[in-house]
């Protein structure tokens, strides 16, 4: 299982979700986003469960890896760390 941060529909989270899904090795189970307006919503049927303060809890929930997506939409550049 993998968690992921960032959950805007037009953001880099969707791109990273597609990459992870197509790879077929990991399953994304949740998103974290510091934008409280997104909490309780979902992206591609995957829930946004809270903000980055929830990172500590993910290991206890069985999450084995995390993908971070930081988009720089105003410059048309996205940086991805995995």
Buried (B, 14 or more C-beta within 10 A) or exposed (E): EBBBBBBBEEBBBBEBBEEBBEEEEBEBBBBBBEEEEBBEEEBEEBBBBBBEEBBEEBEEEEBEEBBBBBBEEEEEEBEEEE
